[in-house]
């Protein structure tokens, strides 16, 4: 069985970045389709504006967007720069995982194990990027990624020698509870609405499943600090915090459906909307403004993956295995 040391770093970087760029292209499909309830597998890539299938040459990561000069070949509609940016993030994420995690493995590690660890952590990072961008646009954190990430974190324990099934399970439960109890149960009773969504709780459960209780606590605290800084900057620059356009459009569409519905259909829609915290426009006042917290949690989890333990060791000394 070939070992990691037999492969030149430049070769590994080239393969990893190419793989990351391809997955970044697929990540765009996930980000666009998943919050809309569409299949991420079928049909193939199509123009979001007119639905025309995208040619293979136009779908090459980064180069396709540059070749088309940022406009769809079929209908000439502008292609959002988010698409090449996500592809680039895929490539950079793959490089970071290779450099910070895989190349730190002992040289006699089998290449099969090294590839498995690379794919595992790259899936985590790309999943977090998808969650962040979906939450920014739709203010939702899909269970398919959050709960899927929790399951993957628990199942991957044998490939992660620093983890144990017990610490991962406790970390996942603790990560969920540190949001659910104070921000959903208690805050809801005091203010009549949850302070944070259950999606955030599931996201911290993901952090705990991968990095234990200290990982979920780091994500919550670092995410809160970064969210506070960004919120203050937005208030200084714009004087307000607006909901994403997609959230406003989705609310208006649901209200139209409700107005047209009758009988049992209307009752079912009313029950559904009663459970949706975004079904009503936010009340006036800074304290009622809505800000997607998921992107900051995702960023903090990625920071912990690459730098968290170093930071914690500098601040508090050796980290206990809990």
Helices and strands as residue ranges (DSSP letters): G 4-6, H 9-33, G 34-36, G 57-59, H 63-67, H 82-100, G 102-104, H 111-138, H 143-155, G 157-159, H 165-179, I 180-186, H 187-191, H 198-238, H 245-260, H 263-274, G 286-288, H 294-303, I 304-308, H 309-316
